């Protein structure tokens, strides 16, 4: 009995020890996993922080290098601030005076650095896009009718912004030029059909053609313009003018990849994926961000440096809709000057009347012909030459 009792006690003690070991092992494992997860999170946070700092630094350098000459040179009152407090004081042996001079020197150097770097002006300066701009544009989503119709949907958004009753399906079916996706040219036609999820897309020229046809059919007073090749600051200028810009980049600003290459009319076409078209509606240079009306994701913002890289990778494709310039109300200069006399008689008086006759027709231009003062000059010159001969 004693041996059985001892075995039972030994077994219970062994089970308790194994259970405690198991608990300790679980606690240690959880702690190790927690430390690993915390380390990974901190590492990811540091990576994101470094990327954002690098992007902001690159954007600041790009903005500073693209400033015009007149904005880089600051006025003399701000750049040439003499450190009179440090140069006029004589060095002393006391520690207090040394510390004060050191503080003044550091403050003077800080002032010099602040004066050498141009601050963002409160008013907009031509070519200096250190401010921000935003245009309110209603988002039109391409799905579910047009799974690959981001280009024509972006055009629909901009047309609606300018007051046209545009419909994305009407534009896709009746105005967008379409062609074979296997051998077509995206600079001329849409490759396939935007209603098909497996078809491709197009670049700026087919969208320009579709917009022109639509505006012509609806008697609009706007023109569609292809501004492909425009820089990031040119796009900002359009936002400042309250003109949303249709741009080509990638879906969610992913890194583009070469999807397929083919020949079309002797030209090599390389399709980049995931190609996406959206509408630029805002920018904030201080924050380094740009805002879009995205036909897939709604109103979204991305880093300006990332968008610029994707925009350039796709070939800087961009389209705007502008108001047509009004026709000139006055007649051309040639029509005004054809009826003017080419020569004047030698006996014409040298003085010109300061007032016009009251019976002058209202349709006659108010500017005097150019030939009249020229003839007067010749008359005066001839009279002076005759006087010199008589002398």
C-alpha positions as a Markdown table, in Angstrom:
| # | Residue | x | y | z |
|---|---|---|---|---|
| 1 | Unk | 0.0 | 0.0 | 0.0 |
| 2 | Unk | 2.8 | 2.4 | 0.9 |
| 3 | Unk | 4.5 | 1.8 | -2.5 |
| 4 | Unk | 1.3 | 2.4 | -4.3 |
| 5 | Unk | 0.7 | 5.6 | -2.4 |
| 6 | Unk | 4.2 | 6.7 | -3.0 |
| 7 | Unk | 3.9 | 6.1 | -6.7 |
| 8 | Unk | 0.6 | 8.1 | -6.8 |
| 9 | Unk | 2.2 | 11.0 | -5.0 |
| 10 | Unk | 5.3 | 10.8 | -7.3 |
| 11 | Unk | 3.0 | 10.8 | -10.3 |
| 12 | Unk | 1.0 | 13.8 | -9.1 |
| 13 | Unk | 4.2 | 15.7 | -8.4 |
| 14 | Unk | 5.5 | 14.8 | -11.9 |
| 15 | Unk | 2.3 | 16.0 | -13.5 |
| 16 | Unk | 2.4 | 19.3 | -11.6 |
| 17 | Unk | 6.0 | 19.9 | -12.7 |
| 18 | Unk | 5.2 | 19.1 | -16.3 |
| 19 | Unk | 2.1 | 21.3 | -16.2 |
| 20 | Unk | 4.2 | 24.2 | -14.7 |
| 21 | Unk | 6.9 | 23.7 | -17.3 |
| 22 | Unk | 4.2 | 23.8 | -20.0 |
| 23 | Unk | 2.8 | 27.0 | -18.6 |
| 24 | Unk | 6.3 | 28.6 | -18.4 |
| 25 | Unk | 7.0 | 27.5 | -21.9 |
| 26 | Unk | 3.7 | 29.1 | -23.2 |
| 27 | Unk | 4.5 | 32.3 | -21.3 |
| 28 | Unk | 8.0 | 32.5 | -22.8 |
| 29 | Unk | 6.7 | 31.7 | -26.3 |
| 30 | Unk | 4.1 | 34.5 | -26.0 |
| 31 | Unk | 6.7 | 36.9 | -24.8 |
| 32 | Unk | 9.1 | 36.0 | -27.6 |
| 33 | Unk | 6.3 | 36.4 | -30.2 |
| 34 | Unk | 5.3 | 39.7 | -28.7 |
| 35 | Unk | 8.8 | 41.0 | -28.8 |
| 36 | Unk | 9.1 | 39.9 | -32.5 |
| 37 | Unk | 5.9 | 41.5 | -33.5 |
| 38 | Unk | 6.8 | 44.7 | -31.6 |
| 39 | Unk | 10.2 | 44.8 | -33.4 |
| 40 | Unk | 8.6 | 44.3 | -36.8 |
| 41 | Unk | 6.1 | 47.1 | -36.2 |
| 42 | Unk | 8.8 | 49.4 | -35.1 |
| 43 | Unk | 10.9 | 48.5 | -38.1 |
| 44 | Unk | 8.0 | 49.1 | -40.5 |
| 45 | Unk | 7.3 | 52.4 | -38.7 |
| 46 | Unk | 10.9 | 53.5 | -39.1 |
| 47 | Unk | 10.8 | 52.5 | -42.8 |
| 48 | Unk | 7.7 | 54.5 | -43.5 |
| 49 | Unk | 9.1 | 57.5 | -41.6 |
| 50 | Unk | 12.3 | 57.4 | -43.5 |
| 51 | Unk | 10.4 | 57.1 | -46.8 |
| 52 | Unk | 8.2 | 60.1 | -46.0 |
| 53 | Unk | 11.2 | 62.2 | -44.9 |
| 54 | Unk | 13.1 | 61.3 | -48.1 |
| 55 | Unk | 10.0 | 62.1 | -50.3 |
| 56 | Unk | 9.5 | 65.4 | -48.5 |
| 57 | Unk | 13.2 | 66.2 | -48.9 |
| 58 | Unk | 13.2 | 65.3 | -52.6 |
| 59 | Unk | 10.1 | 67.3 | -53.2 |
| 60 | Unk | 11.5 | 70.4 | -51.4 |
| 61 | Unk | 14.7 | 70.1 | -53.5 |
| 62 | Unk | 12.7 | 69.8 | -56.7 |
| 63 | Unk | 10.6 | 72.9 | -55.7 |
| 64 | Unk | 13.7 | 75.0 | -54.8 |
| 65 | Unk | 15.6 | 74.1 | -58.0 |
| 66 | Unk | 12.6 | 74.9 | -60.2 |
| 67 | Unk | 12.0 | 78.4 | -58.8 |
| 68 | Unk | 12.6 | 81.3 | -61.2 |
| 69 | Unk | 15.6 | 83.6 | -60.9 |
| 70 | Unk | 13.6 | 86.4 | -59.4 |
| 71 | Unk | 12.3 | 84.3 | -56.6 |
| 72 | Unk | 15.7 | 82.9 | -55.7 |
| 73 | Unk | 17.3 | 86.3 | -55.0 |
| 74 | Unk | 15.7 | 87.8 | -51.9 |
| 75 | Unk | 15.7 | 91.6 | -51.2 |
| 76 | Unk | 18.8 | 93.1 | -49.6 |
| 77 | Unk | 16.9 | 93.8 | -46.4 |
| 78 | Unk | 16.3 | 90.1 | -45.8 |
| 79 | Unk | 19.5 | 88.5 | -47.1 |
| 80 | Unk | 22.1 | 91.0 | -45.9 |
| 81 | Unk | 21.4 | 91.2 | -42.2 |
| 82 | Unk | 24.7 | 92.2 | -40.6 |
| 83 | Unk | 25.5 | 90.4 | -37.3 |
| 84 | Unk | 26.3 | 93.7 | -35.6 |
| 85 | Unk | 25.9 | 92.3 | -32.2 |
| 86 | Unk | 28.8 | 89.8 | -32.6 |
| 87 | Unk | 31.3 | 91.8 | -34.7 |
| 88 | Unk | 31.2 | 95.0 | -32.7 |
| 89 | Unk | 31.6 | 93.4 | -29.3 |
| 90 | Unk | 35.1 | 92.9 | -27.9 |
| 91 | Unk | 36.0 | 89.6 | -26.5 |
| 92 | Unk | 36.0 | 89.5 | -22.7 |
| 93 | Unk | 37.5 | 87.0 | -20.2 |
| 94 | Unk | 34.3 | 86.5 | -18.2 |
| 95 | Unk | 32.4 | 83.3 | -18.8 |
| 96 | Unk | 29.0 | 85.0 | -18.9 |
| 97 | Unk | 30.0 | 87.3 | -21.7 |
| 98 | Unk | 31.4 | 84.4 | -23.7 |
| 99 | Unk | 28.2 | 82.5 | -23.4 |
| 100 | Unk | 26.2 | 85.6 | -24.5 |
| 101 | Unk | 28.4 | 86.1 | -27.5 |
| 102 | Unk | 28.1 | 82.4 | -28.4 |
| 103 | Unk | 24.3 | 82.7 | -28.2 |
| 104 | Unk | 24.3 | 85.8 | -30.3 |
| 105 | Unk | 26.6 | 84.2 | -32.9 |
| 106 | Unk | 24.3 | 81.1 | -33.2 |
| 107 | Unk | 21.2 | 83.3 | -33.5 |
| 108 | Unk | 22.9 | 85.4 | -36.2 |
| 109 | Unk | 23.9 | 82.3 | -38.1 |
| 110 | Unk | 20.3 | 81.0 | -37.8 |
| 111 | Unk | 19.1 | 84.3 | -39.2 |
| 112 | Unk | 21.5 | 84.0 | -42.1 |
| 113 | Unk | 20.3 | 80.5 | -42.9 |
| 114 | Unk | 16.7 | 81.6 | -42.6 |
| 115 | Unk | 17.3 | 84.5 | -44.9 |
| 116 | Unk | 19.2 | 82.4 | -47.5 |
| 117 | Unk | 16.3 | 80.0 | -47.9 |
| 118 | Unk | 13.3 | 81.7 | -49.5 |
| 119 | Unk | 10.1 | 81.4 | -47.5 |
| 120 | Unk | 6.8 | 80.4 | -49.1 |
| 121 | Unk | 5.0 | 83.6 | -50.1 |
| 122 | Unk | 1.5 | 84.1 | -49.0 |
| 123 | Unk | 0.4 | 85.3 | -52.4 |
| 124 | Unk | 0.8 | 83.2 | -55.6 |
| 125 | Unk | 3.9 | 84.0 | -57.7 |
| 126 | Unk | 4.2 | 82.9 | -61.3 |
| 127 | Unk | 6.2 | 79.7 | -61.3 |
| 128 | Unk | 6.3 | 79.3 | -57.5 |
| 129 | Unk | 3.9 | 76.6 | -56.4 |
| 130 | Unk | 4.6 | 76.6 | -52.7 |
| 131 | Unk | 0.9 | 77.0 | -51.8 |
| 132 | Unk | -2.1 | 74.8 | -52.4 |
| 133 | Unk | -5.2 | 74.5 | -54.5 |
| 134 | Unk | -8.3 | 72.4 | -54.7 |
| 135 | Unk | -11.3 | 72.0 | -57.1 |
| 136 | Unk | -14.5 | 70.4 | -56.0 |
| 137 | Unk | -15.4 | 67.7 | -58.7 |
| 138 | Unk | -18.2 | 65.2 | -58.3 |
| 139 | Unk | -16.9 | 61.6 | -58.6 |
| 140 | Unk | -18.3 | 59.3 | -61.3 |
| 141 | Unk | -17.5 | 55.6 | -60.8 |
| 142 | Unk | -16.6 | 53.4 | -63.7 |
| 143 | Unk | -18.0 | 50.2 | -62.3 |
| 144 | Unk | -19.9 | 48.1 | -62.9 |
| 145 | Unk | -20.7 | 49.2 | -66.5 |
| 146 | Unk | -17.2 | 50.1 | -67.6 |
| 147 | Unk | -14.6 | 47.9 | -65.8 |
| 148 | Unk | -11.8 | 49.1 | -68.0 |
| 149 | Unk | -13.3 | 52.6 | -68.8 |
| 150 | Unk | -11.3 | 54.8 | -66.4 |
| 151 | Unk | -10.3 | 57.1 | -69.2 |
| 152 | Unk | -13.8 | 57.8 | -70.6 |
| 153 | Unk | -15.2 | 58.0 | -67.0 |
| 154 | Unk | -12.6 | 60.7 | -66.1 |
| 155 | Unk | -13.6 | 62.6 | -69.2 |
| 156 | Unk | -17.2 | 62.3 | -68.0 |
| 157 | Unk | -16.3 | 63.8 | -64.7 |
| 158 | Unk | -14.6 | 66.8 | -66.2 |
| 159 | Unk | -17.4 | 67.4 | -68.7 |
| 160 | Unk | -20.0 | 67.4 | -65.9 |
| 161 | Unk | -17.8 | 69.8 | -64.0 |
| 162 | Unk | -18.2 | 72.3 | -66.8 |
| 163 | Unk | -22.0 | 71.8 | -67.0 |
| 164 | Unk | -22.4 | 69.2 | -69.8 |
| 165 | Unk | -25.0 | 66.4 | -69.2 |
| 166 | Unk | -22.4 | 63.7 | -70.0 |
| 167 | Unk | -23.1 | 60.0 | -69.5 |
| 168 | Unk | -20.1 | 57.6 | -69.3 |
| 169 | Unk | -21.9 | 54.8 | -71.3 |
| 170 | Unk | -23.0 | 57.2 | -74.0 |
| 171 | Unk | -19.4 | 58.5 | -74.4 |
| 172 | Unk | -18.0 | 55.0 | -74.4 |
| 173 | Unk | -20.4 | 53.6 | -76.9 |
| 174 | Unk | -20.8 | 56.6 | -79.3 |
| 175 | Unk | -17.8 | 58.9 | -79.1 |
| 176 | Unk | -14.8 | 56.8 | -78.0 |
| 177 | Unk | -12.7 | 55.5 | -81.0 |
| 178 | Unk | -12.1 | 51.8 | -80.5 |
| 179 | Unk | -9.8 | 49.2 | -82.1 |
| 180 | Unk | -8.3 | 45.8 | -81.9 |
| 181 | Unk | -6.6 | 45.2 | -78.6 |
| 182 | Unk | -4.1 | 42.7 | -80.0 |
| 183 | Unk | -2.6 | 45.0 | -82.7 |
| 184 | Unk | -4.1 | 48.5 | -82.2 |
| 185 | Unk | -2.3 | 51.7 | -81.2 |
| 186 | Unk | -3.4 | 53.2 | -77.9 |
| 187 | Unk | -2.4 | 56.6 | -79.1 |
| 188 | Unk | -5.2 | 56.4 | -81.8 |
| 189 | Unk | -7.9 | 54.1 | -80.4 |
| 190 | Unk | -9.1 | 52.4 | -77.3 |
| 191 | Unk | -7.7 | 48.9 | -77.2 |
| 192 | Unk | -10.8 | 46.8 | -77.1 |
| 193 | Unk | -14.0 | 48.0 | -75.3 |
| 194 | Unk | -14.3 | 49.6 | -71.9 |
| 195 | Unk | -17.2 | 47.3 | -71.2 |
| 196 | Unk | -15.0 | 44.3 | -71.2 |
| 197 | Unk | -12.9 | 43.5 | -68.1 |
| 198 | Unk | -10.1 | 41.9 | -70.0 |
| 199 | Unk | -9.5 | 44.7 | -72.5 |
| 200 | Unk | -6.8 | 47.4 | -72.2 |
| 201 | Unk | -7.4 | 51.1 | -72.5 |
| 202 | Unk | -6.0 | 54.2 | -74.3 |
| 203 | Unk | -3.8 | 57.3 | -73.9 |
| 204 | Unk | -4.6 | 61.0 | -74.3 |
| 205 | Unk | -5.4 | 61.4 | -78.1 |
| 206 | Unk | -8.5 | 59.1 | -78.2 |
| 207 | Unk | -9.9 | 60.9 | -75.2 |
| 208 | Unk | -9.3 | 64.3 | -76.8 |
| 209 | Unk | -11.1 | 63.1 | -80.0 |
| 210 | Unk | -14.1 | 61.8 | -77.9 |
| 211 | Unk | -14.3 | 65.0 | -76.0 |
| 212 | Unk | -14.2 | 67.2 | -79.1 |
| 213 | Unk | -17.0 | 65.2 | -80.8 |
| 214 | Unk | -19.2 | 65.4 | -77.7 |
| 215 | Unk | -18.8 | 69.1 | -77.2 |
| 216 | Unk | -19.4 | 69.7 | -81.0 |
| 217 | Unk | -22.6 | 67.7 | -80.8 |
| 218 | Unk | -23.8 | 69.6 | -77.8 |
| 219 | Unk | -22.9 | 73.1 | -79.0 |
| 220 | Unk | -20.5 | 73.7 | -76.2 |
| 221 | Unk | -18.1 | 76.7 | -75.9 |
| 222 | Unk | -15.2 | 74.6 | -74.7 |
| 223 | Unk | -12.2 | 73.0 | -76.3 |
| 224 | Unk | -10.4 | 69.8 | -75.4 |
| 225 | Unk | -6.6 | 70.2 | -75.3 |
| 226 | Unk | -3.9 | 67.6 | -75.1 |
| 227 | Unk | -1.2 | 68.9 | -72.8 |
| 228 | Unk | 0.9 | 65.7 | -72.6 |
| 229 | Unk | 4.4 | 66.4 | -71.6 |
| 230 | Unk | 3.4 | 69.0 | -69.1 |
| 231 | Unk | 5.5 | 69.2 | -65.9 |
| 232 | Unk | 4.1 | 68.8 | -62.4 |
| 233 | Unk | 4.1 | 72.5 | -62.0 |
| 234 | Unk | 2.2 | 73.0 | -65.2 |
| 235 | Unk | -0.5 | 70.8 | -63.8 |
| 236 | Unk | -0.5 | 72.9 | -60.6 |
| 237 | Unk | -1.0 | 76.0 | -62.7 |
| 238 | Unk | -4.1 | 74.4 | -64.2 |
| 239 | Unk | -5.4 | 73.7 | -60.7 |
| 240 | Unk | -4.8 | 77.4 | -59.8 |
| 241 | Unk | -6.9 | 78.3 | -62.8 |
| 242 | Unk | -9.7 | 76.1 | -61.6 |
| 243 | Unk | -9.2 | 73.6 | -64.4 |
| 244 | Unk | -9.2 | 69.9 | -63.4 |
| 245 | Unk | -6.7 | 67.8 | -65.3 |
| 246 | Unk | -7.2 | 64.2 | -66.7 |
| 247 | Unk | -3.9 | 62.4 | -66.0 |
| 248 | Unk | -2.5 | 58.9 | -66.6 |
| 249 | Unk | -0.7 | 57.0 | -63.8 |
| 250 | Unk | -1.2 | 53.6 | -62.2 |
| 251 | Unk | -3.9 | 52.1 | -60.0 |
| 252 | Unk | -3.1 | 53.3 | -56.4 |
| 253 | Unk | 0.3 | 54.5 | -57.7 |
| 254 | Unk | 1.7 | 51.0 | -57.9 |
| 255 | Unk | 5.1 | 50.6 | -59.7 |
| 256 | Unk | 4.3 | 50.0 | -63.4 |
| 257 | Unk | 5.5 | 46.9 | -65.2 |
| 258 | Unk | 5.7 | 46.0 | -68.9 |
| 259 | Unk | 2.7 | 43.8 | -69.5 |
| 260 | Unk | 2.8 | 43.1 | -73.3 |
| 261 | Unk | 4.7 | 44.4 | -76.4 |
| 262 | Unk | 3.5 | 44.3 | -80.0 |
| 263 | Unk | 3.9 | 46.1 | -83.4 |
| 264 | Unk | 1.3 | 48.5 | -84.7 |
| 265 | Unk | 1.9 | 50.3 | -88.0 |
| 266 | Unk | 5.7 | 50.0 | -87.7 |
| 267 | Unk | 5.6 | 51.3 | -84.1 |
| 268 | Unk | 6.5 | 49.2 | -81.1 |
| 269 | Unk | 3.8 | 49.4 | -78.4 |
| 270 | Unk | 4.6 | 48.4 | -74.8 |
| 271 | Unk | 1.6 | 48.2 | -72.6 |
| 272 | Unk | 2.2 | 49.1 | -68.9 |
| 273 | Unk | 0.2 | 47.7 | -66.1 |
| 274 | Unk | -1.7 | 48.5 | -64.0 |
| 275 | Unk | -2.5 | 51.6 | -66.1 |
| 276 | Unk | -5.1 | 53.9 | -64.6 |
| 277 | Unk | -6.6 | 57.3 | -65.5 |
| 278 | Unk | -7.9 | 59.8 | -63.0 |
| 279 | Unk | -8.6 | 63.5 | -62.5 |
| 280 | Unk | -6.2 | 65.8 | -60.7 |
| 281 | Unk | -8.2 | 68.2 | -58.5 |
| 282 | Unk | -5.8 | 69.5 | -55.8 |
| 283 | Unk | -2.3 | 69.9 | -54.5 |
| 284 | Unk | -0.6 | 70.9 | -51.2 |
| 285 | Unk | 3.0 | 71.7 | -51.8 |
| 286 | Unk | 3.7 | 72.1 | -48.1 |
| 287 | Unk | 2.4 | 68.7 | -47.2 |
| 288 | Unk | 3.8 | 67.2 | -50.4 |
| 289 | Unk | 0.5 | 65.7 | -51.5 |
| 290 | Unk | -1.8 | 65.7 | -54.5 |
| 291 | Unk | -5.5 | 64.9 | -54.6 |
| 292 | Unk | -7.5 | 63.1 | -57.3 |
| 293 | Unk | -11.1 | 62.2 | -58.2 |
| 294 | Unk | -10.5 | 58.5 | -58.9 |
| 295 | Unk | -13.2 | 56.6 | -60.9 |
| 296 | Unk | -12.3 | 53.5 | -58.9 |
| 297 | Unk | -11.6 | 54.7 | -55.4 |
| 298 | Unk | -13.3 | 58.1 | -55.0 |
| 299 | Unk | -11.4 | 61.2 | -53.7 |
| 300 | Unk | -7.9 | 60.0 | -52.8 |
| 301 | Unk | -4.5 | 61.7 | -52.0 |
| 302 | Unk | -1.0 | 60.5 | -52.7 |
| 303 | Unk | 2.5 | 61.7 | -52.2 |
| 304 | Unk | 3.4 | 64.2 | -54.9 |
| 305 | Unk | 6.8 | 62.6 | -55.6 |
| 306 | Unk | 5.2 | 59.2 | -56.1 |
| 307 | Unk | 2.6 | 60.6 | -58.5 |
| 308 | Unk | 5.3 | 62.4 | -60.4 |
| 309 | Unk | 7.3 | 59.2 | -60.8 |
| 310 | Unk | 4.2 | 57.2 | -62.1 |
| 311 | Unk | 3.1 | 60.1 | -64.3 |
| 312 | Unk | 6.5 | 60.2 | -66.0 |
| 313 | Unk | 6.7 | 56.4 | -66.3 |
| 314 | Unk | 3.4 | 56.4 | -68.3 |
| 315 | Unk | 4.7 | 59.2 | -70.6 |
| 316 | Unk | 3.2 | 62.3 | -68.9 |
| 317 | Unk | -0.2 | 61.9 | -70.5 |
| 318 | Unk | -2.6 | 64.8 | -69.6 |
| 319 | Unk | -5.8 | 66.4 | -71.0 |
| 320 | Unk | -7.7 | 69.5 | -70.0 |
| 321 | Unk | -11.0 | 71.2 | -71.1 |
| 322 | Unk | -10.7 | 74.9 | -71.6 |
| 323 | Unk | -13.1 | 77.6 | -72.5 |
| 324 | Unk | -12.8 | 78.8 | -76.1 |
| 325 | Unk | -11.3 | 82.2 | -76.6 |
| 326 | Unk | -14.0 | 84.8 | -77.6 |
| 327 | Unk | -13.7 | 86.1 | -81.2 |
| 328 | Unk | -12.2 | 89.6 | -81.6 |
| 329 | Unk | -14.9 | 92.4 | -81.9 |
| 330 | Unk | -12.7 | 94.8 | -83.9 |
| 331 | Unk | -11.6 | 94.3 | -87.5 |
| 332 | Unk | -8.1 | 93.0 | -88.3 |
| 333 | Unk | -5.4 | 95.6 | -88.6 |
| 334 | Unk | -5.0 | 95.0 | -92.4 |
| 335 | Unk | -8.6 | 96.0 | -93.0 |
| 336 | Unk | -8.1 | 99.2 | -91.0 |
| 337 | Unk | -5.0 | 100.3 | -92.8 |
| 338 | Unk | -5.9 | 99.4 | -96.4 |
| 339 | Unk | -8.1 | 102.4 | -96.9 |
| 340 | Unk | -5.5 | 104.8 | -95.4 |
| 341 | Unk | -3.6 | 107.0 | -98.0 |
| 342 | Unk | -0.1 | 105.8 | -98.6 |
| 343 | Unk | 1.3 | 109.3 | -99.5 |
| 344 | Unk | 0.5 | 112.8 | -98.4 |
| 345 | Unk | 0.9 | 116.0 | -100.6 |
| 346 | Unk | 4.1 | 118.1 | -100.0 |
| 347 | Unk | 1.9 | 121.1 | -99.2 |
| 348 | Unk | 0.2 | 119.4 | -96.2 |
| 349 | Unk | 0.6 | 121.6 | -93.1 |
| 350 | Unk | 3.1 | 120.3 | -90.5 |
| 351 | Unk | 0.6 | 120.4 | -87.6 |
| 352 | Unk | -1.9 | 117.7 | -87.1 |
| 353 | Unk | -5.4 | 118.5 | -85.7 |
| 354 | Unk | -5.8 | 117.3 | -82.2 |
| 355 | Unk | -9.5 | 116.6 | -82.6 |
| 356 | Unk | -11.4 | 114.5 | -85.0 |
| 357 | Unk | -14.3 | 115.9 | -87.1 |
| 358 | Unk | -17.7 | 115.5 | -85.5 |
| 359 | Unk | -19.1 | 114.0 | -88.6 |
| 360 | Unk | -16.7 | 111.0 | -88.4 |
| 361 | Unk | -18.6 | 107.7 | -88.8 |
| 362 | Unk | -18.9 | 105.5 | -85.6 |
| 363 | Unk | -17.6 | 102.4 | -87.4 |
| 364 | Unk | -14.2 | 104.0 | -88.3 |
| 365 | Unk | -11.4 | 102.9 | -85.9 |
| 366 | Unk | -10.2 | 105.6 | -83.4 |
| 367 | Unk | -6.5 | 104.9 | -84.1 |
| 368 | Unk | -5.0 | 107.1 | -86.8 |
| 369 | Unk | -3.3 | 105.5 | -89.8 |
| 370 | Unk | 0.4 | 104.9 | -89.5 |
| 371 | Unk | 1.2 | 106.5 | -92.9 |
| 372 | Unk | 0.0 | 110.0 | -91.8 |
| 373 | Unk | 2.7 | 110.8 | -89.2 |
| 374 | Unk | 5.3 | 109.3 | -91.6 |
| 375 | Unk | 4.2 | 111.6 | -94.4 |
| 376 | Unk | 4.4 | 114.5 | -92.0 |
| 377 | Unk | 7.9 | 113.6 | -91.0 |
| 378 | Unk | 9.0 | 113.5 | -94.6 |
| 379 | Unk | 7.4 | 116.9 | -95.3 |
| 380 | Unk | 9.2 | 118.5 | -92.3 |
| 381 | Unk | 12.5 | 116.9 | -93.3 |
| 382 | Unk | 12.1 | 118.2 | -96.9 |
| 383 | Unk | 11.4 | 121.7 | -95.7 |
| 384 | Unk | 14.4 | 121.7 | -93.4 |
| 385 | Unk | 16.6 | 120.5 | -96.2 |
| 386 | Unk | 15.4 | 123.4 | -98.4 |
| 387 | Unk | 16.1 | 125.9 | -95.7 |
| 388 | Unk | 19.7 | 124.5 | -95.3 |
| 389 | Unk | 20.3 | 125.0 | -99.0 |
| 390 | Unk | 19.1 | 128.6 | -99.0 |
| 391 | Unk | 21.4 | 129.3 | -96.1 |
